[in-house]
Amino acid sequence: MTPLLQAVRRKKIDLISEFFLVCSESIVDANVNGENALHIAVKNEDQREGLIVLKVLMGWILRLCQKDAELIETRVINRRDKDGNTALHLAAYENNIQATKLMLKSSKINVNIENNDGLTVVDIAVLQRHGAVERKVKRHGGKRSVSLVKIKTTSDILGSRLTWRESRRTRMIRSYSWISEEIRNALLVAATLIITATYQTVLQPPGGVYDSGESGGGTNGTKAGSVVMGEGYFILLWLWNSVGFYLATTLTLVLLSLGQESMFWYYPLFIPLLFAYYVAGNVISPNSSVSHIANVGALVVLILWGLVVRFWEWVQFKRAKVRGPKSGLVWEGFTTLDQARGVAPKGYVIR
C-alpha cells in the first residue's frame, strides 16, 4: 500500500488532493493485489463515501495534462487486479450505478475487458440481474463475452511470423532511434528549405513565363502562363525539381513521426501542397505532353532510387549476418570495454 492508496482507503479527501498537486503521476500506483486507487474507492463498504472519493479520483484523471496524460488515463481506468477485474467490473458486481456513470466519462475506458473468469462488465450485470448497470454499459458499447471477436494476445503476436511491414517498421525505428533532438530539428530545417526552394521554382521558373499581353502568348500557340524556356530544359528542370520536392516531403513526414506515431495525422498538412505543386506544374508546362513526360520521368527516378535503397539495405543485412568481428565484444553488440562493463560514455545520458 502506497501513501496515496492509504489515503484513498481512509477517505482522506484533502490529502488525496495534495497528492494530485505534488505528484499527479502517483495515480498509477497499485498494491500487491493489482488494485489501484479506483479499485479501493469502489470497494469501500460505504458506497456514499466511496463515491465521494471516486469523484475526486476521476476529476484527477480527467484533468491530467502532461505529455503522457492519455497513456496514464488508459493505464489507470483499465487496470486489472489479481482476479482480472477492473474498477468497472467491481462497480457492476456491487450494482453501483453512480460509480459506473463516473468511470464511463473517461474516453479511454474499455468496457469489454474480460476478467479471469472470462466475464465482461455486461456479463456480470446480467448474471447479477443489475439491469441499470447493464443498460448504461451497453449504451457505451458494452457486449457479452460470447459476442466479442477473439483478439490476439501478446504471445500470439510474438509467436507469429514477422511480416514484411513489421520488419520495415522495426528497421525504420531502429535506424532513427539514435537521432538526437538537435539532429532531428536540423534535418527538419534542411528538408523544409528544400521544399520551399523547389516549390518556389514552380512559382518563379527560370526565364519567367508568358503572359496574355506578350506576343508569344497566342501567336505561336503558346498558352499564357507557360514557361519561356524550351521543352527539353523544362523536362529536365521539372524532373529533378520534383524528385527533390517529393524526397524532402517524405523525409519531413518520417522525421515528424520517427516511427512512433502514425503518419496519417500529418497527411492533411502535405496532401494539399502536393496537389498544388502538381497543378502548378501543369499550368507552367508548355503543353500537356511535356508535363506528362516530366512527371513520368520523376516517378521513374523515384522508383529507381527506392530500388537502390532496398538493394543497399539487403546488402547491409547480408553483411550483418557474416560473423567476422575482431573481438567477442562486437559479437555481443558492444564497441568498447566500458560498454561491456555497463559504464556510460562521457556525456551520454542513460534514459
C-alpha positions as CSV (number, residue, x, y, z in Angstrom):
1,M,0.0,0.0,0.0
2,T,1.5,3.3,-1.1
3,P,0.7,6.5,0.9
4,L,-1.8,7.5,-1.8
5,L,-3.7,4.2,-1.6
6,Q,-3.7,4.5,2.2
7,A,-5.3,8.0,1.8
8,V,-7.9,6.6,-0.5
9,R,-8.7,3.7,1.8
10,R,-9.1,6.1,4.8
11,K,-11.1,8.6,2.6
12,K,-8.7,11.5,3.3
13,I,-10.1,13.8,0.5
14,D,-7.8,16.8,1.3
15,L,-4.7,14.5,1.4
16,I,-5.6,13.0,-2.0
17,S,-5.9,16.5,-3.4
18,E,-2.4,17.2,-2.1
19,F,-1.1,14.1,-3.9
20,F,-2.6,15.5,-7.1
21,L,-0.8,18.8,-6.7
22,V,2.6,17.3,-5.7
23,C,2.8,14.2,-7.8
24,S,0.0,13.6,-10.3
25,E,1.7,10.5,-11.7
26,S,1.2,8.7,-8.5
27,I,-2.4,7.8,-9.6
28,V,-0.9,4.8,-11.5
29,D,0.2,3.2,-8.2
30,A,-1.2,-0.2,-7.3
31,N,-0.8,-2.6,-4.4
32,V,0.4,-6.2,-4.5
33,N,-3.1,-7.4,-5.5
34,G,-3.1,-5.1,-8.5
35,E,-5.6,-2.8,-7.1
36,N,-5.2,0.9,-7.8
37,A,-7.0,3.9,-6.2
38,L,-10.2,3.3,-8.3
39,H,-10.5,-0.3,-7.1
40,I,-10.1,0.7,-3.5
41,A,-12.6,3.6,-3.8
42,V,-15.2,1.3,-5.4
43,K,-14.7,-1.4,-2.8
44,N,-15.5,0.9,0.1
45,E,-18.1,-0.5,2.4
46,D,-19.9,2.7,2.5
47,Q,-20.9,3.4,-1.2
48,R,-21.7,7.0,-0.5
49,E,-18.3,7.8,1.0
50,G,-16.6,5.7,-1.7
51,L,-18.4,7.7,-4.3
52,I,-17.1,11.0,-2.9
53,V,-13.5,9.6,-3.1
54,L,-14.2,8.3,-6.6
55,K,-15.4,11.7,-7.8
56,V,-12.1,13.2,-6.7
57,L,-10.1,10.5,-8.4
58,M,-11.9,10.8,-11.6
59,G,-11.6,14.5,-11.6
60,W,-7.9,13.9,-11.1
61,I,-7.6,11.5,-14.0
62,L,-9.7,13.7,-16.4
63,R,-7.6,16.8,-15.6
64,L,-4.2,15.3,-16.4
65,C,-2.4,17.5,-18.9
66,Q,1.2,16.2,-19.0
67,K,2.8,14.7,-22.1
68,D,1.7,11.1,-21.4
69,A,-1.7,12.1,-19.8
70,E,-3.7,9.8,-22.2
71,L,-1.4,6.9,-21.5
72,I,-1.8,7.4,-17.8
73,E,-5.6,7.6,-18.1
74,T,-5.7,4.4,-20.1
75,R,-3.5,2.5,-17.6
76,V,-5.5,3.7,-14.6
77,I,-9.0,3.3,-15.8
78,N,-8.4,-0.1,-17.4
79,R,-6.1,-1.5,-14.6
80,R,-6.9,-5.1,-13.7
81,D,-6.4,-6.7,-10.2
82,K,-5.2,-10.2,-9.5
83,D,-8.7,-11.5,-10.4
84,G,-8.6,-9.6,-13.7
85,N,-11.3,-7.2,-12.6
86,T,-11.2,-3.5,-13.5
87,A,-12.9,-0.9,-11.2
88,L,-15.8,-1.0,-13.6
89,H,-16.2,-4.8,-13.0
90,L,-16.3,-4.2,-9.3
91,A,-19.0,-1.5,-9.7
92,A,-21.1,-4.0,-11.7
93,Y,-20.7,-6.6,-9.0
94,E,-21.9,-4.1,-6.4
95,N,-24.6,-2.6,-8.6
96,N,-23.0,0.8,-8.1
97,I,-24.7,2.8,-10.9
98,Q,-23.2,6.1,-9.8
99,A,-19.7,4.8,-9.8
100,T,-20.4,3.3,-13.2
101,K,-21.5,6.6,-14.6
102,L,-18.4,8.4,-13.2
103,M,-16.0,6.0,-14.8
104,L,-17.8,5.9,-18.2
105,K,-16.9,9.6,-18.5
106,S,-13.4,8.6,-19.5
107,S,-13.0,8.2,-23.2
108,K,-10.1,5.7,-22.6
109,I,-12.2,3.2,-20.7
110,N,-12.5,-0.3,-22.3
111,V,-16.0,-1.7,-21.3
112,N,-15.3,-5.1,-22.9
113,I,-12.3,-6.2,-20.9
114,E,-12.7,-9.8,-19.7
115,N,-11.7,-10.8,-16.1
116,N,-10.0,-14.1,-15.3
117,D,-13.4,-15.9,-15.4
118,G,-13.9,-14.6,-19.0
119,L,-16.7,-12.2,-17.9
120,T,-17.2,-8.7,-19.2
121,V,-19.0,-5.9,-17.3
122,V,-22.2,-6.7,-19.2
123,D,-21.9,-10.4,-18.3
124,I,-21.6,-9.6,-14.6
125,A,-24.6,-7.2,-14.8
126,V,-26.7,-9.9,-16.5
127,L,-25.7,-12.6,-14.0
128,Q,-26.3,-10.4,-11.0
129,R,-29.5,-9.0,-12.6
130,H,-28.4,-5.4,-12.3
131,G,-30.4,-4.0,-15.2
132,A,-29.5,-0.3,-14.7
133,V,-25.7,-1.1,-14.9
134,E,-26.3,-3.4,-17.9
135,R,-28.2,-0.7,-19.9
136,K,-25.7,2.0,-19.0
137,V,-22.7,0.0,-20.1
138,K,-24.4,-1.2,-23.3
139,R,-25.0,2.4,-24.3
140,H,-21.2,2.8,-24.2
141,G,-20.5,-0.2,-26.4
142,G,-20.6,-3.0,-23.8
143,K,-21.1,-6.5,-25.0
144,R,-21.4,-10.1,-23.8
145,S,-18.1,-12.1,-23.9
146,V,-19.6,-14.6,-26.4
147,S,-20.3,-11.8,-28.9
148,L,-16.7,-10.4,-28.8
149,V,-14.3,-11.1,-31.6
150,K,-11.3,-13.1,-30.4
151,I,-8.3,-10.8,-30.1
152,K,-4.7,-11.7,-30.4
153,T,-2.7,-11.8,-27.2
154,T,0.8,-10.6,-26.8
155,S,2.1,-14.2,-27.0
156,D,0.1,-14.8,-30.2
157,I,1.7,-11.7,-31.8
158,L,5.2,-12.6,-30.7
159,G,4.8,-16.2,-31.8
160,S,3.5,-15.2,-35.3
161,R,5.7,-14.8,-38.3
162,L,7.3,-11.4,-38.8
163,T,5.6,-9.7,-41.7
164,W,7.4,-7.5,-44.2
165,R,5.6,-4.4,-43.0
166,E,6.6,-5.1,-39.3
167,S,10.2,-5.8,-40.4
168,R,10.4,-2.5,-42.3
169,R,8.8,-0.6,-39.5
170,T,11.2,-2.1,-36.9
171,R,14.2,-1.3,-39.1
172,M,13.0,2.3,-39.6
173,I,12.5,2.8,-35.8
174,R,15.9,1.3,-35.1
175,S,17.6,3.5,-37.7
176,Y,16.1,6.7,-36.4
177,S,16.2,5.9,-32.7
178,W,19.8,7.2,-32.4
179,I,18.9,10.6,-33.9
180,S,19.1,13.2,-31.2
181,E,16.6,16.0,-30.9
182,E,19.1,18.5,-32.2
183,I,20.0,16.5,-35.3
184,R,16.3,15.8,-36.0
185,N,15.5,19.5,-35.8
186,A,18.4,20.3,-38.1
187,L,17.2,17.8,-40.7
188,L,13.7,19.1,-40.5
189,V,15.0,22.6,-41.2
190,A,17.0,21.4,-44.2
191,A,14.1,19.4,-45.6
192,T,11.8,22.5,-45.1
193,L,14.3,24.7,-47.0
194,I,14.4,22.1,-49.9
195,I,10.6,22.0,-50.0
196,T,10.5,25.8,-50.1
197,A,13.2,26.2,-52.8
198,T,11.7,23.5,-55.1
199,Y,8.2,25.0,-54.7
200,Q,9.5,28.5,-55.3
201,T,11.0,27.2,-58.6
202,V,7.4,26.3,-59.7
203,L,6.1,29.8,-58.8
204,Q,9.1,31.6,-60.4
205,P,10.6,29.3,-63.1
206,P,13.9,30.4,-64.7
207,G,13.3,32.7,-67.6
208,G,9.8,33.6,-66.5
209,V,6.5,32.8,-68.1
210,Y,4.4,34.2,-70.9
211,D,1.6,36.5,-70.0
212,S,-1.5,37.3,-72.0
213,G,-0.1,40.6,-73.3
214,E,3.1,39.2,-74.8
215,S,3.4,38.4,-78.5
216,G,4.5,34.9,-77.7
217,G,1.3,34.1,-76.0
218,G,-1.3,33.2,-78.5
219,T,0.6,34.0,-81.8
220,N,2.8,30.9,-81.7
221,G,0.2,28.7,-80.0
222,T,1.9,29.1,-76.6
223,K,-0.5,29.4,-73.7
224,A,-0.3,32.3,-71.3
225,G,1.4,31.3,-68.0
226,S,3.7,28.7,-69.6
227,V,7.4,28.8,-69.2
228,V,9.6,30.7,-71.7
229,M,12.4,28.0,-71.6
230,G,12.5,25.3,-74.2
231,E,10.6,22.0,-73.7
232,G,13.8,20.0,-73.2
233,Y,15.0,22.3,-70.4
234,F,11.6,22.2,-68.8
235,I,11.5,18.4,-68.7
236,L,15.0,18.3,-67.0
237,L,14.1,21.1,-64.6
238,W,10.7,19.6,-63.6
239,L,12.1,16.1,-63.3
240,W,14.8,16.9,-60.8
241,N,12.9,19.6,-59.1
242,S,10.0,17.1,-58.5
243,V,12.4,14.4,-57.2
244,G,13.9,16.9,-54.7
245,F,10.4,18.1,-53.7
246,Y,9.0,14.6,-53.1
247,L,12.0,13.2,-51.3
248,A,12.2,16.3,-49.0
249,T,8.4,15.9,-48.2
250,T,8.9,12.2,-47.5
251,L,11.8,12.9,-45.2
252,T,9.8,15.5,-43.3
253,L,7.0,13.0,-42.7
254,V,9.4,10.4,-41.5
255,L,11.2,12.9,-39.1
256,L,7.9,14.1,-37.7
257,S,6.8,10.6,-36.8
258,L,10.1,8.8,-36.3
259,G,8.1,5.6,-36.4
260,Q,6.4,6.3,-33.0
261,E,3.2,7.9,-34.3
262,S,1.1,7.2,-37.3
263,M,2.0,9.5,-40.3
264,F,-1.7,9.5,-41.1
265,W,-2.2,12.6,-38.9
266,Y,0.4,14.6,-40.9
267,Y,-1.1,13.7,-44.4
268,P,-3.6,16.6,-44.3
269,L,-0.7,19.0,-43.9
270,F,1.0,17.9,-47.1
271,I,-1.6,16.5,-49.5
272,P,-2.9,20.0,-50.4
273,L,0.7,21.1,-51.0
274,L,1.4,18.1,-53.3
275,F,-1.8,18.7,-55.3
276,A,-1.0,22.4,-55.7
277,Y,2.5,21.5,-56.8
278,Y,1.1,19.1,-59.5
279,V,-1.4,21.7,-60.7
280,A,1.2,24.4,-60.9
281,G,3.4,22.2,-63.0
282,N,0.6,21.6,-65.5
283,V,0.0,25.4,-65.7
284,I,3.5,26.4,-66.4
285,S,4.3,23.5,-68.8
286,P,4.5,24.3,-72.5
287,N,1.9,21.6,-73.3
288,S,0.3,18.6,-71.7
289,S,2.6,16.0,-73.3
290,V,5.7,17.7,-71.9
291,S,4.1,17.8,-68.5
292,H,3.3,14.0,-68.6
293,I,6.9,13.2,-69.8
294,A,8.4,15.2,-66.9
295,N,6.1,13.6,-64.3
296,V,6.7,10.1,-65.5
297,G,10.4,10.8,-65.5
298,A,10.3,12.0,-61.9
299,L,8.3,8.9,-61.0
300,V,10.9,6.6,-62.7
301,V,13.7,8.3,-60.9
302,L,11.9,7.9,-57.5
303,I,11.3,4.2,-58.2
304,L,14.9,3.6,-59.1
305,W,16.0,5.4,-56.0
306,G,13.8,3.2,-53.9
307,L,15.2,0.1,-55.5
308,V,18.7,1.3,-54.9
309,V,17.9,1.9,-51.2
310,R,16.3,-1.5,-50.9
311,F,19.3,-3.2,-52.5
312,W,21.7,-1.4,-50.2
313,E,19.6,-2.4,-47.2
314,W,19.7,-6.0,-48.4
315,V,23.5,-5.9,-48.8
316,Q,23.9,-4.5,-45.3
317,F,21.6,-7.2,-43.9
318,K,23.7,-9.9,-45.6
319,R,26.9,-8.4,-44.2
320,A,25.5,-8.2,-40.7
321,K,24.9,-12.0,-40.8
322,V,28.5,-12.7,-41.6
323,R,30.5,-13.3,-38.5
324,G,33.8,-11.6,-38.7
325,P,34.3,-9.2,-35.9
326,K,37.7,-8.6,-34.3
327,S,36.6,-9.3,-30.8
328,G,33.9,-11.0,-28.8
329,L,32.6,-7.6,-27.6
330,V,31.5,-6.8,-31.1
331,W,29.6,-10.1,-31.3
332,E,27.7,-9.1,-28.2
333,G,26.8,-5.6,-29.6
334,F,29.5,-3.7,-27.7
335,T,32.2,-1.5,-29.1
336,T,34.2,-0.6,-26.0
337,L,35.2,-2.3,-22.8
338,D,33.4,0.4,-20.8
339,Q,30.1,-0.5,-22.5
340,A,30.6,-4.2,-21.7
341,R,31.1,-3.2,-18.0
342,G,27.9,-1.1,-18.1
343,V,29.7,2.3,-17.9
344,A,28.1,5.0,-19.9
345,P,30.4,7.0,-22.2
346,K,31.3,10.6,-21.1
347,G,28.5,13.0,-21.9
348,Y,26.0,10.2,-22.6
349,V,22.7,10.3,-20.7
350,I,21.0,6.9,-19.9
351,R,17.3,7.3,-20.4
